[in-house]
Amino acid sequence: MEGGRKMRRWMILFWLMGSGTCILTAATGTVDSELQRVKETYRRLFLHAPEQSDTLQADFVRIPPETELSDQVVVELHQRYPVDQQKVEACLAAQRADGSWPDIDYADTKRSGWEPKQHAERMLELARVYRTPGSEWKDSEQVRQALHRAMNYWFTRRPRCLNWWYNEIGVPKTLGAAFLLLEEELTDEERQAAIDVMKAARFWMTGQNKVWLAGNVLVRALLQDDRELMQAARDTIASEICLGRTEGIQPDWSFHQHGPQQQFGNYGLSYLSGMAFYARLFHDTSFAFSLPQQNILHALVDEGYRWVVWQRHMDVSALGRQFFHHAQLHKAYGVAFAAADLGLDGFPKQGNPLVGHKHFGCSDYTYTVVPIGWRR
């Protein structure tokens, strides 16, 4: 294992020195058919998966779901739970005639935990059960009408948060997946309104914020069947798979955002989860990440995250500002699922395969992992 890590380090170093850039241009090919393939894969990744027997998924679904979610990684982690039929029924029954829900404060002025985002999350959940094969609500007229009412309310009311993140990243990220799942159902007016929602995101910022924004632009490109915009979004996402910038993956395999701040449990985990998603989305297409880029993502897991997860709990000092109910547990499962999506394992429920001492020099951060049963 250690030999493989050393070889990967040399491969990454050689590529970084030789390329002079972190952006990889996609190979030529049948672009239109590939764009359609990416679109179908995107939809499939958001559908409710059939019951899985793998240990990671089976262990996760035994954990009671949280009732209040504010962190995007945990929101997406909870999408791995099986369909909650009672929750869906309650959602349908409570919706008002205008498409809103009475328990959501649409005039909310909070900068975090912004309530109108729940409207978007409910739309996505309804779209998922509407499109998932075998679902009780597959192609349900009741769900279809509820979705169109919910869309119309959002398009008409256009809620906006005082925090830019919800307007440009959080809401478009959630609604974009719903729009793609419902693309065949959209009227011309709804499609244009959906594209207008996605236009809130544009190429700018750095680190994980840049990746989030580019991911939203990518969804707009898919809705518009715009090959050039799709390529630009993909290349912008891939441009952040690199080392040594002020923000992003550091040479010691820690992760910085908003200056020299260690962000393993916050922006770093969103980055890792997002890149794992895009690795699956682009797999076996000309948009796929290059081998050196894949090696960087694998090294981030092997040389970084493995040191801060123990018995599927993230070390409290790695959480950063994302310290909330069951944060250590949820963050660790987020890492484990992202690693699995990248084809990696080694995050057991008991213990940690690593034993030793790790100092993250760029973050002034040190961990020591000892064997199970060790006593001083």
Secondary structure, 3 states (H helix, E strand, C coil): CHHHHHHHHHHHHHHHHHHCCCCCCCCCCCHHHHHHHHHHHHHHHHCCCCCCCCHHHHHHCCCCCCCCCCCHHHHHHHCCCCCCHHHHHHHHHHCCCCCCCCCCCCCCCCCCCCCCHHHHHHHHHHHHHHHCCCCCCCCCHHHHHHHHHHHHHHHHHCCCCCCHHHHHHHHHHHHHHHHHHCHHHCCHHHHHHHHHHHCCCCCCCCHHHHHHHHHHHHHHHHHHCCHHHHHHHHHHHHCCCCCCCCCEECCCCCEECCCCCECHHHHHHHHHHHHHHHHHHCCCCCCCCCHHHHHHHHHHHHHHHHHCEECCEECHHHCCCCCCCCHHHHHHHHHHHHHHHCCCCCCCCCCCCCCEEEEECCCCEEEEECCCCCCC
